[in-house]
Amino acid sequence: MNQLRSLWVIISTACLLLGIALVYFLVDVPDSPQLASGQGAVKCREYKDPSEIDVSKPLNIAVWNIYKQQLEGWDTELKSLAVDNTIILLQEAQTKPQMLNYVEESGWHSNQAYAFAINGEIAGVMTLSEAVPVKVCAYTKVEPYVRLPKSALYSAFPLSNGEVLSVINLHSINFSYGVTEYSEQLDVLVEAVEPLKGPLIIAGDLNTWSNERLSVVRDKLSAIELQEANFQPDERLRVFSHPLDHVFYRGMTLQHAKSIDTTASDHAKLEASFVFEKAQEKGSD
């Protein structure tokens, strides 16, 4: 019996090691942050013909960890988000054929961070928008133990009042001892947007599953004058009683925010509606 048990342990360990080796053999990880584009390994891209977002209208955004499009109904849920929202921030998006077809047929402008690729299918945060941004940049941070990157995507959208709306779509690292690497990922993004003026949104799956992580996020983002959206109803995925998904904002007034549970992902869908402060001031004159 002991010999059989030992043999089973050896076989199981060998299979596990073989599986890990196979995954790393199939996974392509870029040497540096880059966009998933046909322009080669570029971190940032500028658009010659961006389109303006009208500040006289509410800005509706959606945030959703789409769980690699593994569960049935993700496409239906995504189409429902597209009805009322002009910017959609997706985490764990993968460029599988069905997703690519959806983006092309729906007419969304899309950008994606190239975190890694498996069998040619790129994984990373994806930002969909009705408007064409003036600039986008990709950011990545390698998970300390898993050794696969988490990603972020910065998008700059011209506004009709002459300002620029900055949007960061973020998927924070998950597995780490302490918050050093976790803080480092956020520090790079804060440093990038700190000198910028105008409205700013930082949202996504921030993996805030501890008091320490949540404090890091709130402290660093409040330092650049961002507020945290409260959701009603609040069906956000919680780990150790802490919600993982968030929307932080400044330079706009939050009208309402809600999160709705869905069977198409392990994360709820988040939706938030804003009005621009400059538009409000002009309307009150």
C-alpha positions as CSV (number, residue, x, y, z in Angstrom):
1,M,0.0,0.0,0.0
2,N,2.8,2.4,0.9
3,Q,4.5,1.7,-2.4
4,L,1.4,2.4,-4.3
5,R,0.9,5.6,-2.4
6,S,4.5,6.7,-3.1
7,L,4.1,5.8,-6.7
8,W,0.9,7.9,-6.9
9,V,2.6,10.9,-5.3
10,I,5.5,10.6,-7.8
11,I,3.1,10.4,-10.7
12,S,0.9,13.3,-9.5
13,T,4.0,15.5,-8.9
14,A,5.3,14.7,-12.3
15,C,2.0,15.5,-13.9
16,L,1.8,18.8,-12.1
17,L,5.4,19.8,-13.1
18,L,4.6,18.8,-16.7
19,G,1.4,20.9,-16.6
20,I,3.3,23.9,-15.3
21,A,6.1,23.5,-17.9
22,L,3.4,23.1,-20.7
23,V,1.7,26.3,-19.6
24,Y,4.9,28.3,-19.7
25,F,5.8,26.7,-23.0
26,L,2.5,27.9,-24.5
27,V,2.4,31.3,-22.8
28,D,4.1,34.3,-24.5
29,V,5.0,37.1,-22.2
30,P,6.3,40.4,-23.7
31,D,9.6,41.7,-22.4
32,S,8.0,45.1,-21.6
33,P,4.5,46.6,-21.4
34,Q,2.9,46.9,-24.8
35,L,-0.4,47.3,-26.6
36,A,-2.2,44.5,-28.4
37,S,-1.9,46.2,-31.8
38,G,-0.7,45.5,-35.3
39,Q,2.0,48.2,-34.9
40,G,4.5,46.0,-33.2
41,A,5.8,46.2,-29.7
42,V,4.6,49.7,-28.7
43,K,3.7,50.9,-25.2
44,C,1.7,54.0,-26.3
45,R,-0.2,55.0,-29.3
46,E,-1.5,58.4,-30.4
47,Y,-4.5,58.8,-32.7
48,K,-4.5,61.5,-35.4
49,D,-8.3,61.8,-35.5
50,P,-9.7,61.4,-32.0
51,S,-13.4,62.2,-31.3
52,E,-14.7,64.4,-28.5
53,I,-17.0,63.4,-25.7
54,D,-19.8,65.8,-25.2
55,V,-19.7,67.2,-21.7
56,S,-23.3,68.4,-21.9
57,K,-24.4,64.8,-21.6
58,P,-24.0,62.3,-18.8
59,L,-21.0,60.0,-19.0
60,N,-22.0,56.4,-18.4
61,I,-19.3,53.8,-17.8
62,A,-19.3,50.1,-17.1
63,V,-16.6,48.0,-15.4
64,W,-16.5,44.2,-15.5
65,N,-14.1,41.4,-15.0
66,I,-15.3,39.2,-17.8
67,Y,-13.6,36.0,-16.4
68,K,-11.8,35.2,-19.7
69,Q,-15.2,34.8,-21.4
70,Q,-15.4,31.3,-20.0
71,L,-19.0,31.2,-18.9
72,E,-22.1,31.1,-21.0
73,G,-23.9,34.4,-21.5
74,W,-20.9,36.8,-21.4
75,D,-21.7,38.1,-24.9
76,T,-25.3,38.8,-23.9
77,E,-24.3,40.6,-20.8
78,L,-21.7,42.6,-22.7
79,K,-24.3,43.6,-25.3
80,S,-26.6,44.8,-22.4
81,L,-23.8,47.0,-21.0
82,A,-23.3,48.5,-24.4
83,V,-26.9,49.9,-24.5
84,D,-26.4,52.7,-22.0
85,N,-22.6,53.0,-21.5
86,T,-20.2,54.9,-23.7
87,I,-17.0,53.4,-22.1
88,I,-16.6,49.8,-21.0
89,L,-13.6,48.7,-18.9
90,L,-13.0,44.9,-19.1
91,Q,-10.6,42.9,-17.1
92,E,-9.5,39.3,-17.9
93,A,-10.5,39.9,-21.6
94,Q,-9.1,37.5,-24.2
95,T,-8.9,38.0,-27.9
96,K,-10.8,34.9,-28.7
97,P,-12.7,34.8,-32.1
98,Q,-16.1,35.5,-30.6
99,M,-14.8,38.6,-28.7
100,L,-13.0,39.9,-31.8
101,N,-16.2,39.4,-33.9
102,Y,-18.3,41.2,-31.3
103,V,-15.9,44.3,-31.2
104,E,-15.9,44.5,-35.0
105,E,-19.6,44.0,-35.5
106,S,-20.6,46.4,-32.7
107,G,-18.5,49.2,-34.0
108,W,-16.7,49.8,-30.7
109,H,-13.3,51.4,-30.7
110,S,-11.1,49.0,-28.7
111,N,-7.6,48.9,-27.1
112,Q,-6.1,46.2,-25.1
113,A,-3.0,45.8,-23.0
114,Y,-0.8,42.8,-24.0
115,A,-0.3,41.1,-20.6
116,F,0.4,37.7,-22.1
117,A,-0.8,35.3,-24.9
118,I,-1.8,31.7,-24.9
119,N,-1.9,30.0,-28.3
120,G,-1.9,33.4,-29.9
121,E,-4.9,34.7,-27.9
122,I,-3.9,37.9,-26.0
123,A,-5.0,38.4,-22.4
124,G,-5.2,41.7,-20.7
125,V,-7.5,44.6,-19.8
126,M,-9.5,45.9,-22.7
127,T,-11.2,49.3,-23.0
128,L,-14.1,49.7,-25.3
129,S,-15.4,53.2,-26.2
130,E,-17.7,55.0,-28.5
131,A,-15.2,57.9,-28.8
132,V,-11.7,57.5,-30.3
133,P,-9.1,58.5,-27.7
134,V,-6.2,60.8,-28.4
135,K,-3.7,58.5,-26.7
136,V,-3.5,55.1,-25.0
137,C,-0.7,53.4,-23.0
138,A,-0.2,49.9,-21.6
139,Y,1.2,49.0,-18.2
140,T,2.0,45.6,-16.8
141,K,3.3,44.2,-13.5
142,V,4.4,40.6,-13.0
143,E,2.6,38.6,-10.3
144,P,5.3,37.6,-7.7
145,Y,4.4,33.9,-7.6
146,V,2.4,33.1,-10.7
147,R,4.9,35.1,-12.8
148,L,2.3,36.2,-15.3
149,P,1.6,39.9,-15.6
150,K,-1.4,41.8,-14.6
151,S,-2.2,44.9,-16.8
152,A,-3.5,48.4,-16.9
153,L,-4.5,50.6,-19.8
154,Y,-4.5,54.4,-19.8
155,S,-6.8,56.2,-22.3
156,A,-7.1,60.0,-22.9
157,F,-10.3,61.3,-24.4
158,P,-10.8,64.8,-25.6
159,L,-13.8,66.6,-24.2
160,S,-16.0,69.2,-25.9
161,N,-15.0,71.8,-23.4
162,G,-11.3,71.6,-24.3
163,E,-10.3,69.4,-21.3
164,V,-9.1,65.8,-21.4
165,L,-10.8,62.9,-19.6
166,S,-8.1,60.4,-18.4
167,V,-9.3,56.8,-17.8
168,I,-7.2,54.0,-16.3
169,N,-8.5,50.4,-16.6
170,L,-6.7,48.4,-14.0
171,H,-6.4,44.7,-13.0
172,S,-4.2,44.7,-9.9
173,I,-1.9,41.9,-8.9
174,N,-3.5,39.2,-6.8
175,F,-0.9,36.9,-5.1
176,S,1.8,38.6,-3.1
177,Y,3.2,38.5,0.4
178,G,2.6,41.9,1.9
179,V,1.8,44.9,-0.3
180,T,5.2,46.0,-1.7
181,E,4.6,44.7,-5.3
182,Y,0.9,45.7,-5.0
183,S,1.9,49.3,-4.1
184,E,4.5,49.4,-6.8
185,Q,2.0,48.7,-9.6
186,L,-0.3,51.5,-8.4
187,D,2.6,53.9,-7.8
188,V,3.5,53.8,-11.5
189,L,0.0,54.6,-12.6
190,V,-0.4,57.4,-10.0
191,E,2.9,58.9,-11.1
192,A,1.7,58.9,-14.7
193,V,-1.5,60.8,-14.1
194,E,-0.4,63.0,-11.1
195,P,0.6,65.9,-13.3
196,L,-2.5,65.7,-15.5
197,K,-5.4,68.2,-15.0
198,G,-9.0,67.5,-15.7
199,P,-11.4,64.6,-15.0
200,L,-9.9,61.3,-14.1
201,I,-11.3,57.8,-13.6
202,I,-9.3,54.8,-12.2
203,A,-11.4,51.7,-12.1
204,G,-11.3,47.9,-12.4
205,D,-10.6,44.7,-10.4
206,L,-8.2,46.1,-7.8
207,N,-8.0,42.8,-5.8
208,T,-8.5,44.6,-2.5
209,W,-9.1,41.5,-0.4
210,S,-7.4,42.8,2.7
211,N,-7.6,45.9,4.9
212,E,-4.0,46.7,4.0
213,R,-4.6,46.6,0.3
214,L,-7.7,48.6,0.5
215,S,-5.9,51.2,2.6
216,V,-3.1,51.4,0.0
217,V,-5.6,52.1,-2.8
218,R,-7.6,54.7,-0.8
219,D,-4.6,56.5,0.5
220,K,-2.8,56.8,-2.9
221,L,-5.9,57.7,-4.9
222,S,-7.2,60.2,-2.3
223,A,-3.8,61.9,-2.5
224,I,-4.6,62.8,-6.1
225,E,-8.1,63.9,-5.2
226,L,-10.1,60.9,-6.3
227,Q,-13.3,59.9,-4.6
228,E,-14.6,56.3,-4.3
229,A,-18.0,55.5,-5.8
230,N,-20.5,53.8,-3.6
231,F,-22.8,51.2,-5.2
232,Q,-26.5,50.7,-4.7
233,P,-27.3,47.9,-5.0
234,D,-23.9,46.5,-4.2
235,E,-23.4,42.9,-5.4
236,R,-19.7,43.1,-5.9
237,L,-17.6,40.0,-5.5
238,R,-16.1,39.9,-2.0
239,V,-13.1,38.0,-0.6
240,F,-12.6,38.0,3.1
241,S,-15.6,40.4,3.2
242,H,-13.8,43.0,1.0
243,P,-15.1,44.0,-2.4
244,L,-12.5,43.6,-5.2
245,D,-13.9,45.9,-7.9
246,H,-14.0,49.7,-7.6
247,V,-14.5,53.0,-9.4
248,F,-12.6,56.1,-8.3
249,Y,-13.1,59.5,-9.9
250,R,-12.5,63.2,-9.8
251,G,-13.6,66.3,-11.8
252,M,-17.1,64.9,-12.2
253,T,-20.3,64.5,-10.2
254,L,-21.5,60.9,-9.6
255,Q,-25.2,60.6,-10.3
256,H,-25.5,57.0,-9.4
257,A,-23.6,53.7,-9.3
258,K,-24.8,50.1,-9.2
259,S,-23.4,46.6,-9.4
260,I,-25.4,43.7,-10.6
261,D,-24.6,40.0,-10.1
262,T,-24.4,37.8,-13.1
263,T,-23.9,34.1,-13.9
264,A,-21.7,35.0,-16.8
265,S,-18.7,35.8,-14.6
266,D,-17.5,35.4,-11.0
267,H,-17.6,39.2,-10.8
268,A,-20.6,41.5,-10.8
269,K,-21.0,44.1,-13.5
270,L,-20.4,47.7,-12.3
271,E,-22.1,50.8,-13.9
272,A,-21.7,54.4,-13.0
273,S,-23.1,57.6,-14.4
274,F,-21.4,61.0,-14.1
275,V,-22.0,64.6,-15.1
276,F,-19.2,67.0,-15.9
277,E,-18.7,69.8,-13.4
278,K,-17.8,72.4,-15.9
279,A,-21.0,71.6,-17.8
280,Q,-23.0,72.1,-14.6
281,E,-21.4,75.4,-13.9
282,K,-22.0,76.7,-17.4
283,G,-25.7,75.6,-17.2
284,S,-26.2,77.4,-13.9
285,D,-25.0,80.8,-15.3
